[in-house]
Amino acid sequence: MSETLIAVFDLLNLFATIVYLGHIVASIWHIVGQLEADNKNEGWIVKYNFVDDSTSSLYINSYFFAIINMSSVKGTILPSTNTEKIICMILPFGACVLYGYTITSITIILRNINTKRDNFNLLMSKINKYMRRYNVDPTY
């Protein structure tokens, strides 16, 4: 398998990891919002009038919240209760770790491509130098 194809698979794996972590955060946000609504607290589900929405609509809004907050952009869905605020205080730390992991992974993937190419070029250079030194005919 070529180095480029391996790098593409590594990048797709990294993307899948980010999507999965977004799903985990969205699920937690959805569960907390549902618990707050069930306890008659004014959590994000009640505050933004999502009480009668379907589960899939609540999940989409939860995932929207997760991705927006993981990318450190101010979102339109904000915490209302103390529990939601605690989650929103913890989320940036996890997002920083994810950001660092992503940058490091991309750097390693690109470095591996360059290292293999550089090793190949070095080996070819040594072969060419040997062939010139001993007058080896390149047609063989």
C-alpha positions as YAML, in Angstrom:
chain: A
units: angstrom
residues:
- id: 1
  name: MET
  ca: [0.00, 0.00, 0.00]
- id: 2
  name: SER
  ca: [1.38, 3.40, -0.89]
- id: 3
  name: GLU
  ca: [2.34, 5.96, 1.72]
- id: 4
  name: THR
  ca: [-0.22, 8.41, 0.36]
- id: 5
  name: LEU
  ca: [-3.03, 5.89, 0.69]
- id: 6
  name: ILE
  ca: [-1.95, 5.07, 4.24]
- id: 7
  name: ALA
  ca: [-1.92, 8.80, 5.03]
- id: 8
  name: VAL
  ca: [-5.44, 9.20, 3.60]
- id: 9
  name: PHE
  ca: [-6.65, 6.31, 5.77]
- id: 10
  name: ASP
  ca: [-4.95, 7.85, 8.82]
- id: 11
  name: LEU
  ca: [-6.62, 11.20, 8.13]
- id: 12
  name: LEU
  ca: [-10.01, 9.51, 7.68]
- id: 13
  name: ASN
  ca: [-9.46, 7.68, 10.96]
- id: 14
  name: LEU
  ca: [-8.65, 10.98, 12.65]
- id: 15
  name: PHE
  ca: [-11.81, 12.54, 11.18]
- id: 16
  name: ALA
  ca: [-13.89, 9.58, 12.39]
- id: 17
  name: THR
  ca: [-12.42, 10.01, 15.88]
- id: 18
  name: ILE
  ca: [-13.44, 13.67, 15.92]
- id: 19
  name: VAL
  ca: [-16.96, 12.80, 14.72]
- id: 20
  name: TYR
  ca: [-17.22, 10.09, 17.39]
- id: 21
  name: LEU
  ca: [-16.08, 12.42, 20.18]
- id: 22
  name: GLY
  ca: [-18.61, 14.98, 18.94]
- id: 23
  name: HIS
  ca: [-21.24, 12.24, 19.24]
- id: 24
  name: ILE
  ca: [-20.19, 11.51, 22.84]
- id: 25
  name: VAL
  ca: [-20.42, 15.20, 23.80]
- id: 26
  name: ALA
  ca: [-23.75, 15.54, 21.98]
- id: 27
  name: SER
  ca: [-25.13, 12.51, 23.79]
- id: 28
  name: ILE
  ca: [-24.09, 13.87, 27.18]
- id: 29
  name: TRP
  ca: [-25.58, 17.30, 26.35]
- id: 30
  name: HIS
  ca: [-28.80, 15.66, 25.18]
- id: 31
  name: ILE
  ca: [-29.09, 13.47, 28.30]
- id: 32
  name: VAL
  ca: [-28.45, 16.41, 30.64]
- id: 33
  name: GLY
  ca: [-30.98, 18.54, 28.77]
- id: 34
  name: GLN
  ca: [-33.54, 15.75, 28.92]
- id: 35
  name: LEU
  ca: [-32.95, 15.22, 32.66]
- id: 36
  name: GLU
  ca: [-33.30, 18.95, 33.30]
- id: 37
  name: ALA
  ca: [-36.55, 19.05, 31.31]
- id: 38
  name: ASP
  ca: [-37.90, 15.99, 33.14]
- id: 39
  name: ASN
  ca: [-37.12, 17.67, 36.49]
- id: 40
  name: LYS
  ca: [-39.02, 20.79, 35.37]
- id: 41
  name: ASN
  ca: [-35.81, 22.87, 35.33]
- id: 42
  name: GLU
  ca: [-35.33, 25.43, 32.61]
- id: 43
  name: GLY
  ca: [-32.49, 23.71, 30.81]
- id: 44
  name: TRP
  ca: [-31.59, 24.29, 27.20]
- id: 45
  name: ILE
  ca: [-34.46, 22.12, 25.92]
- id: 46
  name: VAL
  ca: [-37.07, 24.20, 27.74]
- id: 47
  name: LYS
  ca: [-35.30, 27.53, 27.24]
- id: 48
  name: TYR
  ca: [-35.12, 27.15, 23.46]
- id: 49
  name: ASN
  ca: [-38.60, 25.57, 23.21]
- id: 50
  name: PHE
  ca: [-37.43, 22.14, 22.01]
- id: 51
  name: VAL
  ca: [-39.73, 20.30, 24.43]
- id: 52
  name: ASP
  ca: [-42.04, 18.93, 21.73]
- id: 53
  name: ASP
  ca: [-39.25, 18.16, 19.25]
- id: 54
  name: SER
  ca: [-38.44, 14.62, 18.17]
- id: 55
  name: THR
  ca: [-35.47, 12.73, 19.56]
- id: 56
  name: SER
  ca: [-33.63, 13.10, 16.24]
- id: 57
  name: SER
  ca: [-34.18, 16.87, 16.26]
- id: 58
  name: LEU
  ca: [-32.88, 17.07, 19.84]
- id: 59
  name: TYR
  ca: [-29.84, 15.00, 18.84]
- id: 60
  name: ILE
  ca: [-29.13, 17.28, 15.86]
- id: 61
  name: ASN
  ca: [-29.32, 20.32, 18.14]
- id: 62
  name: SER
  ca: [-27.09, 18.54, 20.67]
- id: 63
  name: TYR
  ca: [-24.55, 17.66, 17.98]
- id: 64
  name: PHE
  ca: [-24.66, 21.23, 16.71]
- id: 65
  name: PHE
  ca: [-23.90, 22.41, 20.25]
- id: 66
  name: ALA
  ca: [-21.04, 19.90, 20.57]
- id: 67
  name: ILE
  ca: [-19.31, 20.78, 17.30]
- id: 68
  name: ILE
  ca: [-19.72, 24.54, 17.75]
- id: 69
  name: ASN
  ca: [-18.35, 24.43, 21.29]
- id: 70
  name: MET
  ca: [-15.55, 21.99, 20.45]
- id: 71
  name: SER
  ca: [-14.40, 24.44, 17.77]
- id: 72
  name: SER
  ca: [-14.54, 27.26, 20.36]
- id: 73
  name: VAL
  ca: [-17.06, 29.32, 18.43]
- id: 74
  name: LYS
  ca: [-19.82, 30.97, 20.44]
- id: 75
  name: GLY
  ca: [-22.96, 29.01, 19.71]
- id: 76
  name: THR
  ca: [-26.62, 29.90, 19.77]
- id: 77
  name: ILE
  ca: [-27.49, 27.19, 22.31]
- id: 78
  name: LEU
  ca: [-26.24, 28.31, 25.70]
- id: 79
  name: PRO
  ca: [-26.40, 26.61, 29.11]
- id: 80
  name: SER
  ca: [-29.18, 27.57, 31.50]
- id: 81
  name: THR
  ca: [-28.78, 25.38, 34.58]
- id: 82
  name: ASN
  ca: [-25.78, 24.85, 36.82]
- id: 83
  name: THR
  ca: [-25.29, 21.31, 35.49]
- id: 84
  name: GLU
  ca: [-25.21, 22.60, 31.92]
- id: 85
  name: LYS
  ca: [-22.80, 25.36, 32.92]
- id: 86
  name: ILE
  ca: [-20.45, 22.81, 34.54]
- id: 87
  name: ILE
  ca: [-20.44, 20.79, 31.31]
- id: 88
  name: CYS
  ca: [-19.69, 23.96, 29.34]
- id: 89
  name: MET
  ca: [-16.78, 24.72, 31.67]
- id: 90
  name: ILE
  ca: [-15.29, 21.23, 31.22]
- id: 91
  name: LEU
  ca: [-15.85, 21.04, 27.45]
- id: 92
  name: PRO
  ca: [-13.12, 23.55, 26.44]
- id: 93
  name: PHE
  ca: [-10.45, 21.48, 28.22]
- id: 94
  name: GLY
  ca: [-11.44, 18.39, 26.28]
- id: 95
  name: ALA
  ca: [-11.58, 20.43, 23.08]
- id: 96
  name: CYS
  ca: [-8.02, 21.69, 23.71]
- id: 97
  name: VAL
  ca: [-6.80, 18.12, 24.14]
- id: 98
  name: LEU
  ca: [-8.62, 17.10, 20.95]
- id: 99
  name: TYR
  ca: [-7.15, 20.06, 19.08]
- id: 100
  name: GLY
  ca: [-3.62, 19.19, 20.23]
- id: 101
  name: TYR
  ca: [-4.14, 15.52, 19.34]
- id: 102
  name: THR
  ca: [-5.41, 16.50, 15.88]
- id: 103
  name: ILE
  ca: [-2.49, 18.81, 15.10]
- id: 104
  name: THR
  ca: [0.02, 16.26, 16.39]
- id: 105
  name: SER
  ca: [-1.56, 13.44, 14.38]
- id: 106
  name: ILE
  ca: [-1.57, 15.46, 11.16]
- id: 107
  name: THR
  ca: [2.07, 16.44, 11.74]
- id: 108
  name: ILE
  ca: [3.07, 12.80, 12.29]
- id: 109
  name: ILE
  ca: [1.20, 11.66, 9.17]
- id: 110
  name: LEU
  ca: [2.89, 14.27, 7.00]
- id: 111
  name: ARG
  ca: [6.29, 13.61, 8.56]
- id: 112
  name: ASN
  ca: [5.96, 9.88, 7.83]
- id: 113
  name: ILE
  ca: [5.24, 10.62, 4.18]
- id: 114
  name: ASN
  ca: [8.26, 12.92, 3.94]
- id: 115
  name: THR
  ca: [10.56, 10.52, 5.81]
- id: 116
  name: LYS
  ca: [9.76, 7.60, 3.53]
- id: 117
  name: ARG
  ca: [10.23, 9.76, 0.45]
- id: 118
  name: ASP
  ca: [13.51, 11.14, 1.79]
- id: 119
  name: ASN
  ca: [14.77, 7.62, 2.59]
- id: 120
  name: PHE
  ca: [13.89, 6.49, -0.92]
- id: 121
  name: ASN
  ca: [15.68, 9.48, -2.47]
- id: 122
  name: LEU
  ca: [18.76, 8.87, -0.31]
- id: 123
  name: LEU
  ca: [18.87, 5.21, -1.31]
- id: 124
  name: MET
  ca: [18.51, 6.10, -5.00]
- id: 125
  name: SER
  ca: [21.30, 8.64, -4.66]
- id: 126
  name: LYS
  ca: [23.60, 6.00, -3.16]
- id: 127
  name: ILE
  ca: [22.75, 3.57, -5.94]
- id: 128
  name: ASN
  ca: [23.43, 6.18, -8.62]
- id: 129
  name: LYS
  ca: [26.73, 7.12, -6.96]
- id: 130
  name: TYR
  ca: [27.77, 3.44, -6.83]
- id: 131
  name: MET
  ca: [26.86, 2.96, -10.48]
- id: 132
  name: ARG
  ca: [28.89, 6.01, -11.54]
- id: 133
  name: ARG
  ca: [31.90, 5.02, -9.43]
- id: 134
  name: TYR
  ca: [32.11, 1.50, -10.84]
- id: 135
  name: ASN
  ca: [30.93, 2.39, -14.36]
- id: 136
  name: VAL
  ca: [27.90, 0.14, -14.19]
- id: 137
  name: ASP
  ca: [25.88, 0.24, -17.37]
- id: 138
  name: PRO
  ca: [22.33, 1.41, -16.41]
- id: 139
  name: THR
  ca: [20.76, -0.73, -19.15]
- id: 140
  name: TYR
  ca: [21.30, -3.91, -17.13]
...
